[in-house]
Amino acid sequence: MPETPENRLKRLRMRSWRRGIKEMDLILGTYADAELSIMDGETLEKFESLLEENDQDLYPWFTGQVQCPAKHQQILAKIRDAEKFR
């Protein structure tokens, strides 16, 4: 049985808030709460792909300590821009 759009958003929100590093919970969870319901399909795919990464990789990408892979640069920039205004 295919996943409903509502269940997908719930799953992504849960994955955003239940990371491994509290800082990533706050960054991704806050972003998910604010943006998930208004994301288009392409952005949802990119966000879901980002959530598959390990926090040990994600955090250095967000802090700029390590260059993030090209496939995640667009969604990472959106999240960073959203964080500036919170």
N, C-alpha and C positions, 0 to 999 in steps of 0.2 A: 504494500500500500504506500503510495507516494506521500511525502511529507507535505502538509498544508503550509501555505504562506505564514499563517499565524504561528504554527509550531516551529517553523524555521526561525522566525524572529525571536521567539522565546528561547530557542536553543542557542542562538548567537548571543543574545543578551546574557544568558547564563555563562557561556564560555568567556564572555568579556569580563565578567565579574569574578569568575572562579579560576584565576590564573595560578601562578606559583609565587609571584613576587607582588607584594602589596602595591607597589608603585604602578605596576602594570594593571592591576585591578582598577585602580583609580583612573588611570589614563583611558584604558579601553572601555571600562564599564561606564564611565561618565559620558564618553563619546557615544557609546551604543544607546544609552538612555535618551540622549538628545537627538541622535541622527538616524537610528535604525528604521524607524517608521516612515521616514521620508527619502530613504535611499532608493535609487533606481536599481534595476537588476544587475547592471555591470558593476556598480559600486558595491553592492551586496556580495558579489562574487569575489571582488578584490579584498573586501574586509574579511570574508570567511577564509580566504587563502592566508591572509595575515595572521588570523587566529590560530592557524595550524602550526605556526612557528613557535619555537621554545622561547620562554621569557629571557633566558640567558643570552639569546640572540637579539630579541626585540628591544630590551632596555638599552643596550649600547647604540642601537640604531636611532632610538628616540632621543637619546642624549647627545647624539652626534659624535660619539667616541669611535664609531665604526661606520663605514659607508654601508648603507642598506642595499640589498640587491635591486636591480632595476625593476623587477616585477612588482615590488612593493613601494617604490618611491612615490607614486601618485597618491595612494591611500594614506601613506605615512604623512605626506605634506598636508592632506586634508585634515588629518587628526591633529597635527601640530598647529595648523591655523585655527582650528576650533578651540584648542586649549588656550590660545592667546587671549581669548575673550571670556574666559571663565574666571 
